Amino acid sequence: MARDDYDGPILEIDNLSISFFTRLREIPAVMDFSCTVLPGEAMGLVGESGCGKSTVALGVMQDLGVNGRIVGGSIKFKGRDLAQMTDAELRKIRGREIAMIYQEPMASLNPAMRIGRQLMEVPMIHEGLSEDDARARALEVVADVKLPDPERILKSYPHQLSGGQQQRIVIAMALMANPSLLILDEPTTALDVTVEAAVVELVKDLGRKYGTSMLFISHNLGLVLETCDRLCVMYSGEAVETGRIEDVFDKMRHPYTQALFRSIPLPGADKNAKPLVAIPGNFPLPHERPEGCNFGPRCDYFEDGRCNVEDIPMFEVPGDDRHATRCLRFDEIDWAMQALVAQATEKSQAGDVVLRMENLKKHYEVNASALFGGGETKVVKANETLSFEARESETLAIVGESGCGKSTFAKVLMGLETATDGEILLDNRSIGDVAIENRDTATVSSVQMVFQNPFDTLNPSMTVGRQIVRALEIFKIGNSEDERWQRMLELLDLVKLPREFATRMPRQLSGGQKQRVGIARAFAGDARIVVADEPVSALDVSVQAAVTDLLMEIQREQKTTLLFISHDLSIVRYLADRVMVMYLGHVVEIGDTAQVFAPPYHPYTEALLSAVPIADTRVEKRSIVLEGEIPSAMNPPPGCPFQTRCRWKNHVPNDLCEREVPPMRSMATGHEVKCHLPQDLLDGMEPVIKMAAE
């Protein structure tokens, strides 16, 4: 076992190389990777999908499966080489000394076992604690991870908890043995932004309380800024830059790090004046890596005959603490220079109103015992009195947590559901009570959708071209197969995919390329309105920039109305002309983007903005962590839907928030807020996000 009096680095990874072996070839997943984590230090590991982040974590856990093998270098934990340990020694360390939290909490929990029993197992197995002592420890840790009513939680099964609660239990389980090293692999990806903020706050508090060292794997640079002391940027299996957070963020010295920052929306980014810059080209496959610098073919500063000659080592950056870069030219490049690629575009002018919703309601009736059809019928109030309008060439963002009714309203608009009450007017024609099978072809082609997960929306057994042609056939576009094929090729041009992709199968495409096919299909019938439901959340940040840019370019050309459903307020701030904030089926705030992102706010908008991780060291942000869970739409609270979690409620007299649903109040032209707060309090609200004084 590891020595308790050890005071050196907790984790030392030195020139690590990991390969996976298939029948055809050896696939190098990680090469020449080095990193050191000191006691109590949090190290962030960032990079695109496939860069080797999770492989490094599995290497530390010595859990590479039958095909994975460490082929070079070493991983030392508290001074001891993990590869030299026996299986019995590793079993003692895993879970007790080194704990890992995975992306999907349900994969780590046994669905058939109560939470208390699962938590108690850890100290009983690792430390030989008695059942009573293990239960006491479980209660303490559940309280530490800020879960309400620990006794009830211990008696619950995993399915009785929300996603955020499940993830907190997984964190509690990892902390039960008080490990020296905690590995977190994208621990908040599946969570709402408000829950993510609470979990991040929790991880930081627990790190301070327990003195645990952390390896925090993420593709979200804002999250890493908020949680970590040091950062390691990975690209195609290699560390390309490492150093203190402040050094890497403010004095980056690798072109890939710079390219990552250029492709994410930071405060001040403007989709017209200063568009995002997507990283050109594609990520190299492991067996097709170029000579010399892996990033060379995509790099603005590439020099032929120098950058592509031999393997490039890590170079120390003078003047900084343990700051290193894998770039030959790092001391020659003008790092302050702005990207030359981004071309400013003219702001689109919003046209006539295309879509109007008036007091839309969508209720679902469910039996109390849905399995057997018995019991009392209950009503799920998914959408309550939704009213707004959207104009030609406009991007209206719809934001809110899971369960707020965003996707339900999209289904009603698409005709996949019909409205319970109220009206949806498309070009002044009512379509809210017309199901999709009863809509005429023109209406169906006018309202199209781009879905969240590009992997689920394409037919795996049909070529890309055939899938787009099929949409053209349904929309009755083209008089012959040849005409439709030609139109399909033009659509591939529109979404910037090579025409030869027409004969490819979906499995031969990357995630970003699949999403482009989904966009081509949505625009096949010259859609007037495109509902984009989290269209970039499943994609890497560099691909997000390209897909976002593409959507805006097509919108400018086609004058499309874009309804952009998202929980990522950074991209909303960059992309949207207007923003609608939803909570528990209600619109609680609506206005121009600048109005919604500045005070006065609805208290829920204020909390949402505070939860957004921003990858900018100059930003000062007030911390407002929402307490409690979102109430059930089957049993919403009386009065204001947000009153059970509102930190301002005590400023409203006579229990008004608990008795009456607030009216929509006008703050300024086009800016409305559904809130009972007195006007002087609304007017006196402080900004949540502001730039620190230079």
C-alpha positions as CSV (number, residue, x, y, z in Angstrom):
1,M,0.0,0.0,0.0
2,A,1.0,3.6,-0.5
3,R,3.0,5.2,2.4
4,D,0.9,7.6,4.5
5,D,3.9,9.8,5.4
6,Y,4.8,10.4,1.7
7,D,5.1,14.2,1.0
8,G,6.2,14.2,-2.7
9,P,4.0,14.5,-5.8
10,I,0.8,12.5,-5.6
11,L,0.9,11.6,-9.3
12,E,3.9,11.6,-11.6
13,I,3.3,10.7,-15.2
14,D,6.6,10.6,-17.1
15,N,6.8,10.2,-21.0
16,L,3.8,7.9,-20.9
17,S,2.8,6.1,-24.1
18,I,-0.3,3.9,-24.4
19,S,-1.3,1.8,-27.4
20,F,-4.3,-0.3,-28.3
21,F,-3.7,-3.4,-30.3
22,T,-6.1,-4.7,-33.0
23,R,-5.7,-7.5,-35.4
24,L,-4.6,-5.0,-38.1
25,R,-2.3,-2.7,-36.3
26,E,-1.0,-1.0,-33.1
27,I,-3.0,2.2,-32.5
28,P,-1.0,4.7,-30.4
29,A,-3.5,6.6,-28.2
30,V,-1.2,8.5,-26.0
31,M,2.5,9.4,-26.7
32,D,5.2,11.0,-24.6
33,F,2.7,12.4,-22.1
34,S,4.1,13.9,-18.9
35,C,2.3,15.6,-16.0
36,T,2.7,16.0,-12.2
37,V,0.0,16.5,-9.6
38,L,1.1,17.8,-6.2
39,P,-0.7,17.3,-2.9
40,G,-4.0,19.3,-2.8
41,E,-3.5,20.4,-6.4
42,A,-6.2,20.3,-9.1
43,M,-4.9,19.5,-12.6
44,G,-7.2,20.1,-15.6
45,L,-6.9,17.9,-18.7
46,V,-8.5,19.5,-21.8
47,G,-8.8,18.8,-25.5
48,E,-11.2,17.5,-28.1
49,S,-12.8,14.0,-28.2
50,G,-10.2,11.4,-29.1
51,C,-7.2,13.3,-27.9
52,G,-6.4,10.7,-25.2
53,K,-7.7,12.4,-22.0
54,S,-9.8,9.4,-20.8
55,T,-7.0,7.0,-21.9
56,V,-4.6,8.8,-19.5
57,A,-7.2,8.4,-16.7
58,L,-7.7,4.7,-17.4
59,G,-3.9,4.3,-17.5
60,V,-3.7,5.8,-14.0
61,M,-6.4,3.4,-12.9
62,Q,-4.5,0.5,-14.6
63,D,-7.8,-0.4,-16.4
64,L,-6.9,-0.4,-20.1
65,G,-8.8,-3.6,-20.9
66,V,-7.4,-6.5,-22.9
67,N,-6.3,-4.5,-25.9
68,G,-4.7,-1.6,-24.1
69,R,-1.1,-1.5,-23.0
70,I,1.4,0.9,-21.6
71,V,4.3,0.8,-24.1
72,G,6.5,3.4,-22.7
73,G,7.1,5.7,-19.7
74,S,5.8,5.3,-16.2
75,I,2.9,6.3,-13.9
76,K,3.9,6.8,-10.3
77,F,1.4,7.2,-7.5
78,K,3.0,8.5,-4.2
79,G,6.4,7.6,-5.6
80,R,5.5,4.0,-6.6
81,D,5.3,2.7,-10.2
82,L,1.7,1.5,-10.6
83,A,2.8,-0.9,-13.4
84,Q,5.0,-2.8,-10.9
85,M,2.2,-3.4,-8.5
86,T,0.5,-6.8,-8.1
87,D,-3.3,-7.1,-8.7
88,A,-3.8,-7.4,-4.9
89,E,-1.9,-4.1,-4.3
90,L,-3.9,-2.3,-7.1
91,R,-7.1,-3.5,-5.5
92,K,-6.2,-1.9,-2.2
93,I,-5.3,1.4,-3.9
94,R,-8.3,1.6,-6.3
95,G,-11.3,3.1,-4.7
96,R,-9.4,3.9,-1.5
97,E,-6.4,5.8,-2.5
98,I,-7.4,6.6,-6.1
99,A,-11.1,7.2,-6.9
100,M,-12.7,7.9,-10.2
101,I,-16.0,9.7,-11.1
102,Y,-17.4,9.0,-14.5
103,Q,-19.4,11.0,-16.9
104,E,-22.7,9.1,-16.6
105,P,-23.7,8.6,-12.9
106,M,-26.1,5.7,-13.5
107,A,-23.2,3.7,-14.9
108,S,-21.6,3.8,-11.5
109,L,-24.7,3.0,-9.4
110,N,-26.4,-0.4,-8.9
111,P,-30.1,0.2,-9.8
112,A,-31.2,-2.7,-7.6
113,M,-29.5,-1.6,-4.4
114,R,-30.4,1.2,-2.0
115,I,-28.1,4.2,-2.0
116,G,-27.1,3.7,1.7
117,R,-26.0,0.1,1.1
118,Q,-23.9,1.2,-1.9
119,L,-22.2,3.9,0.1
120,M,-21.6,1.7,3.2
121,E,-19.8,-1.0,1.1
122,V,-16.8,1.3,0.4
123,P,-15.5,1.7,4.0
124,M,-16.7,-1.8,4.9
125,I,-14.6,-3.3,2.1
126,H,-11.6,-1.0,2.2
127,E,-11.3,-0.2,5.9
128,G,-13.1,-3.1,7.6
129,L,-15.6,-0.7,9.3
130,S,-18.6,-2.1,11.1
131,E,-22.1,-1.6,9.6
132,D,-23.0,1.1,12.2
133,D,-19.8,3.1,11.6
134,A,-20.1,2.8,7.8
135,R,-23.7,4.1,8.0
136,A,-22.6,7.0,10.2
137,R,-19.8,7.8,7.6
138,A,-22.4,7.6,4.8
139,L,-24.7,10.1,6.5
140,E,-21.8,12.5,7.1
141,V,-20.7,12.3,3.4
142,V,-24.2,12.7,2.0
143,A,-24.5,15.9,4.2
144,D,-21.1,17.0,2.8
145,V,-22.3,16.8,-0.8
146,K,-25.3,19.0,0.2
147,L,-28.1,16.6,-0.4
148,P,-31.3,17.3,1.6
149,D,-32.7,14.8,4.1
150,P,-29.7,12.3,4.2
151,E,-31.8,9.6,5.9
152,R,-34.3,9.6,3.1
153,I,-31.5,9.6,0.5
154,L,-29.9,6.5,2.1
155,K,-33.2,4.6,1.8
156,S,-33.8,5.6,-1.8
157,Y,-33.0,3.7,-5.0
158,P,-30.9,5.5,-7.7
159,H,-34.0,5.9,-10.0
160,Q,-35.7,7.9,-7.3
161,L,-33.1,10.7,-7.5
162,S,-32.5,13.3,-10.2
163,G,-29.4,13.3,-12.4
164,G,-27.7,16.0,-10.2
165,Q,-28.5,14.0,-7.0
166,Q,-27.1,10.8,-8.6
167,Q,-23.9,12.6,-9.5
168,R,-23.6,13.9,-6.0
169,I,-24.0,10.3,-4.7
170,V,-21.2,9.1,-7.0
171,I,-19.0,12.0,-5.7
172,A,-19.9,10.9,-2.1
173,M,-19.0,7.3,-2.9
174,A,-15.6,8.4,-4.3
175,L,-15.0,10.4,-1.1
176,M,-16.1,7.7,1.4
177,A,-12.5,6.3,1.7
178,N,-10.9,9.8,1.7
179,P,-8.8,9.2,-1.4
180,S,-5.5,11.0,-2.1
181,L,-6.3,11.4,-5.8
182,L,-9.8,12.0,-7.3
183,I,-10.1,11.6,-11.1
184,L,-13.2,13.3,-12.6
185,D,-13.9,12.4,-16.2
186,E,-16.4,15.0,-17.6
187,P,-18.4,14.7,-14.4
188,T,-21.0,17.4,-15.3
189,T,-21.6,16.9,-19.1
190,A,-25.0,15.3,-18.6
191,L,-26.2,17.9,-16.0
192,D,-28.0,21.2,-16.3
193,V,-25.9,24.3,-16.1
194,T,-27.4,25.3,-12.6
195,V,-26.7,21.7,-11.3
196,E,-23.3,21.8,-12.9
197,A,-22.5,25.0,-11.0
198,A,-23.5,23.5,-7.7
199,V,-21.5,20.3,-8.4
200,V,-18.4,22.4,-9.3
201,E,-18.8,24.5,-6.1
202,L,-19.1,21.2,-4.2
203,V,-16.0,19.7,-5.8
204,K,-13.9,22.8,-4.9
205,D,-15.2,22.8,-1.3
206,L,-14.5,19.1,-0.8
207,G,-11.0,19.5,-2.3
208,R,-10.3,22.2,0.3
209,K,-11.9,20.2,3.2
210,Y,-10.3,16.8,2.4
211,G,-7.0,18.1,0.8
212,T,-7.7,15.7,-2.1
213,S,-5.6,16.1,-5.3
214,M,-7.7,16.1,-8.5
215,L,-7.3,15.2,-12.1
216,F,-10.2,17.0,-13.8
217,I,-10.9,15.9,-17.4
218,S,-13.1,18.2,-19.4
219,H,-13.6,19.8,-22.8
220,N,-15.1,22.9,-21.1
221,L,-12.3,25.5,-20.6
222,G,-14.6,27.7,-18.4
223,L,-15.2,24.8,-16.0
224,V,-11.5,24.1,-15.8
225,L,-10.8,27.8,-15.0
226,E,-13.3,27.6,-12.1
227,T,-12.0,24.3,-10.6
228,C,-8.3,23.8,-11.4
229,D,-4.9,25.3,-10.3
230,R,-3.0,23.9,-13.4
231,L,-3.9,22.9,-16.9
232,C,-2.7,20.4,-19.5
233,V,-3.9,20.8,-23.1
234,M,-3.9,17.6,-25.1
235,Y,-4.1,17.2,-28.9
236,S,-4.0,13.9,-30.8
237,G,-2.5,11.9,-27.9
238,E,0.1,14.4,-26.8
239,A,0.4,17.1,-24.2
240,V,0.9,20.3,-26.3
241,E,0.9,22.9,-23.5
242,T,0.9,22.8,-19.7
243,G,1.2,25.3,-16.9
244,R,-0.6,27.3,-14.3
245,I,-4.2,28.3,-15.3
246,E,-3.3,32.0,-15.4
247,D,-0.2,31.4,-17.6
248,V,-2.0,29.1,-20.1
249,F,-5.1,31.3,-20.4
250,D,-3.4,34.7,-20.5
251,K,0.0,33.8,-22.1
252,M,-0.8,30.8,-24.2
253,R,2.2,29.5,-26.2
254,H,0.8,26.8,-28.4
255,P,-1.2,27.4,-31.7
256,Y,-3.8,24.7,-30.7
257,T,-4.5,26.4,-27.3
258,Q,-4.9,29.7,-29.2
259,A,-7.2,28.0,-31.8
260,L,-9.4,26.5,-29.0
261,F,-9.9,30.0,-27.4
262,R,-10.7,31.5,-30.8
263,S,-13.4,29.0,-31.4
264,I,-15.4,29.6,-28.1
265,P,-17.7,32.5,-27.4
266,L,-16.2,34.8,-24.7
267,P,-17.7,38.0,-23.4
268,G,-17.4,40.6,-26.1
269,A,-17.6,38.2,-29.0
270,D,-20.0,39.4,-31.7
271,K,-21.4,37.1,-34.4
272,N,-21.3,40.0,-36.9
273,A,-18.3,42.2,-36.0
274,K,-16.0,39.5,-34.5
275,P,-17.1,36.0,-35.5
276,L,-15.7,32.8,-34.0
277,V,-12.9,31.1,-35.9
278,A,-13.3,27.4,-36.4
279,I,-10.1,25.3,-36.5
280,P,-9.6,24.3,-40.2
281,G,-9.3,20.7,-41.2
282,N,-10.0,17.6,-39.2
283,F,-8.5,15.8,-36.2
284,P,-5.9,13.2,-37.5
285,L,-6.8,9.5,-37.0
286,P,-4.3,7.7,-34.6
287,H,-2.7,5.7,-37.5
288,E,-2.6,8.7,-39.9
289,R,-0.8,11.3,-37.7
290,P,1.5,13.6,-39.7
291,E,5.3,13.8,-39.5
292,G,6.6,16.2,-36.9
293,C,4.0,18.3,-35.2
294,N,0.6,16.6,-35.0
295,F,-1.2,20.0,-35.2
296,G,0.9,21.1,-38.3
297,P,-1.7,20.6,-41.0
298,R,-4.2,22.8,-39.1
299,C,-1.8,25.4,-37.8
300,D,-1.6,29.1,-38.9
301,Y,2.1,29.2,-38.2
302,F,3.2,26.0,-39.9
303,E,6.6,26.1,-41.5
304,D,7.4,23.4,-44.1
305,G,10.8,21.7,-43.7
306,R,10.9,22.6,-40.0
307,C,7.6,21.7,-38.3
308,N,7.2,18.4,-40.2
309,V,10.7,16.9,-39.9
310,E,11.0,15.2,-36.5
311,D,9.1,14.6,-33.3
312,I,8.8,17.8,-31.3
313,P,9.7,17.8,-27.6
314,M,8.2,20.0,-24.8
315,F,10.0,23.3,-24.4
316,E,10.1,25.3,-21.1
317,V,8.5,28.7,-21.4
318,P,11.0,31.1,-19.6
319,G,9.7,33.2,-16.7
320,D,6.6,31.1,-15.8
321,D,6.1,28.3,-13.3
322,R,6.4,24.9,-14.9
323,H,4.9,26.3,-18.2
324,A,5.9,24.2,-21.2
325,T,4.8,24.0,-24.9
326,R,5.3,21.5,-27.7
327,C,5.9,24.2,-30.4
328,L,9.2,24.9,-32.2
329,R,8.2,28.5,-33.0
330,F,6.7,29.5,-29.6
331,D,9.2,32.4,-29.1
332,E,8.8,33.7,-32.7
333,I,5.0,34.0,-32.9
334,D,3.2,37.3,-32.2
335,W,0.7,35.8,-29.8
336,A,-1.2,39.1,-29.4
337,M,-2.2,39.1,-33.1
338,Q,-5.9,38.6,-33.7
339,A,-7.0,35.9,-36.1
340,L,-7.0,37.0,-39.8
341,V,-9.6,34.5,-40.9
342,A,-12.7,35.9,-39.3
343,Q,-14.5,38.2,-41.7
344,A,-17.0,40.7,-40.3
345,T,-20.5,40.3,-41.7
346,E,-23.4,42.7,-41.9
347,K,-26.1,42.3,-39.2
348,S,-29.3,40.8,-40.6
349,Q,-32.4,42.9,-40.2
350,A,-35.4,41.1,-38.7
351,G,-38.3,41.0,-41.1
352,D,-42.0,40.4,-40.7
353,V,-43.5,38.2,-37.9
354,V,-43.4,34.6,-39.2
355,L,-44.4,32.8,-36.0
356,R,-46.7,33.8,-33.2
357,M,-47.7,31.9,-30.1
358,E,-50.6,33.1,-28.1
359,N,-51.3,31.6,-24.6
360,L,-50.1,28.2,-25.7
361,K,-50.8,25.4,-23.2
362,K,-49.7,21.8,-23.4
363,H,-50.9,19.4,-20.7
364,Y,-50.5,15.6,-20.6
365,E,-52.9,13.3,-18.7
366,V,-51.2,10.4,-17.0
367,N,-52.5,7.7,-14.8
368,A,-51.1,7.6,-11.2
369,S,-50.3,3.9,-12.0
370,A,-49.2,4.2,-15.6
371,L,-48.1,0.6,-15.7
372,F,-51.4,-1.0,-14.9
373,G,-53.7,1.8,-16.0
374,G,-55.4,2.2,-12.6
375,G,-55.5,5.0,-10.1
376,E,-56.4,8.7,-10.3
377,T,-55.5,10.6,-13.5
378,K,-52.9,13.4,-13.0
379,V,-52.1,16.3,-15.3
380,V,-48.5,17.2,-16.3
381,K,-48.5,20.9,-17.1
382,A,-45.6,21.0,-19.6
383,N,-46.4,24.4,-21.1
384,E,-48.4,27.2,-19.4
385,T,-49.6,30.3,-21.3
386,L,-46.6,30.6,-23.6
387,S,-46.8,33.8,-25.7
388,F,-44.1,35.2,-28.0
389,E,-43.4,36.0,-31.6
390,A,-40.5,35.4,-34.0
391,R,-39.5,37.3,-37.1
392,E,-37.9,36.5,-40.4
393,S,-34.0,36.3,-40.3
394,E,-34.2,36.4,-36.4
395,T,-32.5,34.0,-34.0
396,L,-34.7,33.5,-30.9
397,A,-32.9,31.5,-28.1
398,I,-35.0,29.5,-25.7
399,V,-33.1,28.7,-22.5
400,G,-33.9,26.9,-19.2
401,E,-33.2,23.7,-17.3
402,S,-34.3,20.2,-18.2
403,G,-38.0,19.8,-17.7
404,C,-38.8,23.5,-18.2
405,G,-40.9,22.8,-21.4
406,K,-38.5,23.8,-24.1
407,S,-38.7,20.5,-26.1
408,T,-42.4,20.1,-25.5
409,F,-43.2,23.5,-27.1
410,A,-40.9,22.4,-30.0
411,K,-42.9,19.2,-30.5
412,V,-46.1,21.1,-30.6
413,L,-44.7,23.6,-33.1
414,M,-43.5,20.6,-35.3
415,G,-46.9,18.9,-35.1
416,L,-45.5,15.9,-33.2
417,E,-48.0,16.9,-30.4
418,T,-51.1,19.1,-30.5
419,A,-51.8,22.1,-28.3
420,T,-54.2,21.7,-25.3
421,D,-55.1,25.4,-25.6
422,G,-54.0,28.6,-27.2
423,E,-52.8,29.2,-30.8
424,I,-49.7,28.8,-32.9
425,L,-49.9,31.0,-36.0
426,L,-47.5,30.4,-38.9
427,D,-47.9,33.3,-41.4
428,N,-51.2,34.0,-39.6
429,R,-52.5,30.5,-40.2
430,S,-53.3,28.5,-37.1
431,I,-51.4,25.2,-36.9
432,G,-51.3,24.4,-33.2
433,D,-54.1,21.9,-33.2
434,V,-53.0,20.2,-36.5
435,A,-51.0,17.0,-36.1
436,I,-48.1,16.5,-38.5
437,E,-49.8,13.7,-40.4
438,N,-52.7,16.2,-41.2
439,R,-50.4,19.1,-42.2
440,D,-49.9,19.9,-45.9
441,T,-46.5,19.4,-47.4
442,A,-45.8,23.2,-47.5
443,T,-46.4,23.5,-43.7
444,V,-44.3,20.4,-42.9
445,S,-41.3,21.7,-45.1
446,S,-41.7,25.2,-43.6
447,V,-41.0,24.1,-40.0
448,Q,-38.0,21.8,-39.7
449,M,-35.8,20.6,-36.8
450,V,-32.1,20.0,-36.2
451,F,-31.7,17.5,-33.3
452,Q,-29.3,17.4,-30.4
453,N,-27.6,14.1,-31.2
454,P,-26.5,13.7,-34.9
455,F,-25.8,10.0,-34.2
456,D,-29.4,9.2,-33.6
457,T,-31.1,11.0,-36.4
458,L,-29.5,9.4,-39.5
459,N,-30.4,6.0,-40.9
460,P,-27.2,3.9,-40.5
461,S,-28.1,1.7,-43.5
462,M,-28.7,4.5,-46.0
463,T,-26.1,6.7,-47.8
464,V,-25.9,10.4,-46.9
465,G,-27.1,11.5,-50.3
466,R,-30.1,9.1,-50.3
467,Q,-31.2,10.5,-46.9
468,I,-31.3,14.0,-48.2
469,V,-33.0,12.9,-51.5
470,R,-35.6,11.1,-49.4
471,A,-36.4,14.5,-47.7
472,L,-36.7,16.2,-51.1
473,E,-39.1,13.5,-52.2
474,I,-41.3,14.0,-49.1
475,F,-41.3,17.8,-49.7
476,K,-42.2,17.2,-53.4
477,I,-39.2,19.1,-54.6
478,G,-37.8,18.4,-58.1
479,N,-39.6,16.7,-61.0
480,S,-37.2,13.8,-61.5
481,E,-34.6,11.8,-59.6
482,D,-31.8,13.7,-61.5
483,E,-33.2,17.0,-60.4
484,R,-33.4,15.9,-56.8
485,W,-29.9,14.5,-56.9
486,Q,-28.6,17.8,-58.2
487,R,-30.4,19.7,-55.5
488,M,-28.9,17.3,-52.9
489,L,-25.4,18.1,-54.1
490,E,-26.2,21.8,-53.8
491,L,-27.3,21.2,-50.2
492,L,-24.0,19.5,-49.5
493,D,-22.3,22.6,-50.9
494,L,-24.5,24.7,-48.6
495,V,-23.3,22.9,-45.5
496,K,-19.7,22.8,-46.7
497,L,-19.4,19.1,-47.1
498,P,-17.5,17.6,-50.1
499,R,-19.9,16.2,-52.8
500,E,-18.3,12.8,-52.6
501,F,-19.9,12.5,-49.2
502,A,-23.2,11.7,-51.0
503,T,-22.1,8.1,-51.4
504,R,-20.8,7.7,-47.9
505,M,-22.5,5.9,-45.0
506,P,-23.1,7.8,-41.7
507,R,-20.6,5.6,-39.9
508,Q,-17.8,7.1,-42.1
509,L,-18.6,10.6,-40.9
510,S,-17.4,12.5,-37.7
511,G,-20.0,13.9,-35.3
512,G,-19.7,17.4,-36.8
513,Q,-20.1,16.1,-40.3
514,K,-23.2,14.1,-39.3
515,Q,-24.7,17.3,-37.8
516,R,-24.1,19.1,-41.1
517,V,-26.0,16.4,-42.9
518,G,-28.9,16.9,-40.4
519,I,-28.8,20.7,-41.2
520,A,-28.8,20.0,-44.9
521,R,-31.8,17.8,-44.5
522,A,-33.6,20.4,-42.4
523,F,-33.0,23.1,-45.1
524,A,-34.0,20.7,-48.0
525,G,-37.5,22.1,-48.2
526,D,-36.5,25.8,-47.9
527,A,-37.6,25.9,-44.3
528,R,-39.0,29.2,-43.0
529,I,-38.5,28.2,-39.4
530,V,-35.7,25.8,-38.1
531,V,-35.9,24.6,-34.5
532,A,-32.3,23.8,-33.4
533,D,-32.6,21.7,-30.3
534,E,-29.2,21.8,-28.6
535,P,-27.6,21.4,-32.0
536,V,-24.0,21.7,-30.9
537,S,-24.0,20.3,-27.3
538,A,-22.8,16.9,-28.5
539,L,-19.9,18.4,-30.5
540,D,-16.3,19.4,-29.6
541,V,-15.7,23.2,-29.1
542,S,-13.8,23.6,-32.4
543,V,-16.6,21.8,-34.3
544,Q,-19.3,23.8,-32.4
545,A,-17.8,27.0,-33.9
546,A,-18.0,25.7,-37.4
547,V,-21.6,24.4,-37.1
548,T,-22.7,27.6,-35.4
549,D,-21.1,29.7,-38.1
550,L,-22.7,27.5,-40.7
551,L,-26.2,27.9,-39.2
552,M,-25.8,31.7,-39.2
553,E,-24.5,31.8,-42.8
554,I,-27.4,29.8,-44.1
555,Q,-29.8,32.0,-42.1
556,R,-28.4,35.1,-43.7
557,E,-28.8,33.6,-47.2
558,Q,-32.2,32.0,-46.7
559,K,-33.7,34.6,-44.3
560,T,-34.7,31.7,-42.0
561,T,-36.1,32.1,-38.5
562,L,-34.0,30.2,-36.1
563,L,-35.4,29.0,-32.8
564,F,-32.2,28.0,-30.9
565,I,-32.9,25.8,-27.8
566,S,-29.9,25.6,-25.5
567,H,-28.7,25.5,-21.9
568,D,-25.3,27.0,-22.9
569,L,-25.7,30.7,-22.3
570,S,-22.3,31.5,-23.7
571,I,-23.3,30.4,-27.1
572,V,-26.7,32.0,-26.7
573,R,-25.1,35.4,-25.9
574,Y,-23.1,35.1,-29.0
575,L,-25.7,33.8,-31.4
576,A,-29.1,35.0,-30.4
577,D,-30.9,38.3,-31.3
578,R,-33.5,37.7,-28.6
579,V,-33.7,35.4,-25.6
580,M,-36.7,33.7,-24.0
581,V,-36.1,32.2,-20.5
582,M,-38.4,29.3,-19.5
583,Y,-39.0,27.8,-16.1
584,L,-41.5,25.0,-15.3
585,G,-43.6,25.6,-18.4
586,H,-43.7,29.4,-18.0
587,V,-41.9,32.2,-19.9
588,V,-40.3,34.1,-17.0
589,E,-38.3,36.6,-19.1
590,I,-38.0,37.6,-22.8
591,G,-36.1,40.4,-24.5
592,D,-33.2,41.4,-26.7
593,T,-30.0,39.5,-25.8
594,A,-28.4,42.6,-24.3
595,Q,-31.5,43.3,-22.2
596,V,-31.7,39.7,-20.8
597,F,-27.9,39.6,-20.0
598,A,-28.0,42.9,-18.1
599,P,-30.0,43.8,-15.0
600,P,-32.9,44.0,-14.1
601,Y,-33.2,40.2,-14.3
602,H,-35.8,37.7,-13.4
603,P,-34.3,36.0,-10.3
604,Y,-34.1,32.7,-12.3
605,T,-32.2,34.4,-15.1
606,E,-29.8,35.9,-12.6
607,A,-29.1,32.4,-11.2
608,L,-28.7,30.9,-14.8
609,L,-26.2,33.6,-15.7
610,S,-24.2,33.0,-12.5
611,A,-24.0,29.3,-13.4
612,V,-22.3,29.9,-16.8
613,P,-18.6,28.8,-16.8
614,I,-16.7,31.5,-18.7
615,A,-13.1,30.8,-20.0
616,D,-11.8,34.3,-19.3
617,T,-9.6,35.2,-16.3
618,R,-10.7,38.9,-16.6
619,V,-14.4,38.1,-15.8
620,E,-15.7,38.6,-12.4
621,K,-18.9,36.7,-11.6
622,R,-21.2,36.7,-8.6
623,S,-21.9,33.2,-7.3
624,I,-25.6,32.4,-6.9
625,V,-26.1,28.7,-6.4
626,L,-29.8,27.6,-6.7
627,E,-31.0,25.5,-3.7
628,G,-33.4,22.6,-4.1
629,E,-34.7,20.7,-7.1
630,I,-37.0,21.8,-9.9
631,P,-40.6,21.0,-8.8
632,S,-42.5,18.4,-10.7
633,A,-44.7,19.7,-13.6
634,M,-47.3,17.2,-12.3
635,N,-47.4,19.0,-9.0
636,P,-46.2,22.6,-9.6
637,P,-46.1,25.0,-6.6
638,P,-48.9,27.5,-6.1
639,G,-48.3,31.1,-7.1
640,C,-45.0,31.9,-8.9
641,P,-43.5,28.8,-10.4
642,F,-40.0,29.8,-9.2
643,Q,-40.9,30.7,-5.6
644,T,-39.6,27.5,-4.0
645,R,-36.0,28.3,-5.1
646,C,-36.0,32.1,-5.2
647,R,-33.6,34.0,-3.0
648,W,-35.6,37.3,-3.4
649,K,-38.9,35.9,-2.2
650,N,-38.7,37.5,1.3
651,H,-38.6,41.0,-0.3
652,V,-42.2,40.6,-1.6
653,P,-44.9,41.3,1.1
654,N,-48.1,39.4,2.0
655,D,-46.9,36.0,0.7
656,L,-47.8,37.2,-2.8
657,C,-45.3,34.9,-4.5
658,E,-46.9,31.9,-2.9
659,R,-50.5,32.9,-3.8
660,E,-50.5,34.4,-7.3
661,V,-48.7,33.8,-10.6
662,P,-47.0,37.1,-11.4
663,P,-48.1,39.1,-14.4
664,M,-45.7,39.8,-17.3
665,R,-44.2,43.3,-16.6
666,S,-42.5,45.5,-19.1
667,M,-39.0,46.6,-18.1
668,A,-38.2,48.4,-21.4
669,T,-39.4,48.2,-25.0
670,G,-39.5,44.5,-25.9
671,H,-38.2,43.4,-22.4
672,E,-40.6,41.6,-20.2
673,V,-40.2,39.9,-16.8
674,K,-42.8,37.7,-14.9
675,C,-42.0,38.7,-11.3
676,H,-43.7,40.2,-8.2
677,L,-40.5,42.0,-7.0
678,P,-41.0,45.7,-6.3
679,Q,-39.7,48.0,-9.1
680,D,-37.0,49.6,-7.0
681,L,-35.4,46.2,-6.2
682,L,-35.5,45.2,-9.9
683,D,-33.9,48.5,-10.9
684,G,-31.2,48.2,-8.2
685,M,-30.0,44.7,-9.3
686,E,-26.2,44.3,-9.7
687,P,-24.7,42.8,-12.9
688,V,-23.9,39.1,-12.5
689,I,-21.1,39.1,-15.0
690,K,-18.6,41.9,-15.5
691,M,-15.1,42.4,-16.7
692,A,-12.5,43.1,-13.9
693,A,-11.0,46.5,-13.9
694,E,-7.8,46.4,-16.0
